[in-house]
Amino acid sequence: MKKRLASWVAAATLAITLTGCATSGATPGQASAATSIKVTHNLGETEVPLNPRRVVVFDFSMLDTMDALGVAPILALPKNYAPAYLAKYKGDAYADVGDFYGKDLETINNFKPDLIILGGRQAKAYEEMQKIAPTIVMSVADSTNYMKELSRNNLIMGEIFAKKAEAQAALDKISARVKELRAVAEKNDSRALIVMVNDGNLSAYGPGSRFGLIHDVLGIKPVDPMIKPVRLGAEVDPIITKAGLNGMKIGFEYLEAKNPDMLFVIDRTVVVGGSQKAASTLDNALVRATNAAKNGKIIFLDPGTWYSSGNGLESSSMMIEEIAAVLGI
């Protein structure tokens, strides 16, 4: 684990290159203080001001991290989609960008931001956003390497806001907790399935998926290691394609056949809206016949973190603790 943690940190450090742009008051012949950094992100490299004061943020994981680090330059965000635990950012102190997918460019331009932080869902707007202000895309680029992505993204944020030591301390704490949980999970023979429920429809997720933290990092055994995520075409969204965000469509017969000992449920309807919540969707005889139901191990995970913001310093800790509670740690 220590060797893997060192490699994660090294990879993250390589993604950030300081640039020594001179400050306006620098004296000739003296070393000038850096005023910006060059960030290597999911769609390229961007020169970003240090300690930006007017930030438009679409990616809730990075909003989560800014909140955890105690930096507050947030100007605007897509308020309607903010998870419940970040509800304070729906207040009047913050502006609303309106469209979650970054299509309302005129509104964003009127805010005159000095940094725009996008997630994978806004990746198609990247080029246009760059014309407004320095823009970075900070979503998980590789869902098979959750801890590496967690380290990379959060150390970049720490560097931008002069909070790198604090970000590293939080990451070290998360890694220590992961090691503790994995030691217990690896001794547990229970097999688990992760499903996302979307207004009555079910999708299954396994190792290497966007929710692979449960299997890949924490070591809980999958009931079906062969789940293959349905990937969107690269012409639709290259970030979503690479991250494998879409699960494998399943029916209740699949649940009956695989018979998981634990069923982890993410209710997307809670986040985006719909008429049928996960609890009612799963209330049927086929689900009740599974070991998970019989053992009281149908676990409804917090959708705000798992679906909306799962790569932040606060959200990753919250997610890990949800699993810890299931394992009784």
Buried (B, 14 or more C-beta within 10 A) or exposed (E): EEEEBEEBBEBBBEBBEEEEBEEEEEEEEEEBEEBBBEBBBBBEEBEBBBEBEBBBBBBBBBBBBBBBBEBEBBBBBBBEBBBEBBEEBBEEEBBBBBBBEBBBBEBBBEBEBBBBBBBBBBBBBBEBBBEBBBBBBBBBBBBBBBBBBBBBBBBBBBBBBEBBEBBBEBBEEBBEBBEBBBEBBEEBEBBBBBBBBBBEBBBBBBBBBBBBBBBBBBBBBBBBEEBEBEBBEEEEBBBBBBBBBBBBEBEBEBBEEBBBBBBBBBBBBBBBEBEBBBEEBBEEEBBEBBBBBEEEBBBBBBBBBBBBBBBBBBBBBBBBEBBBEBBEB
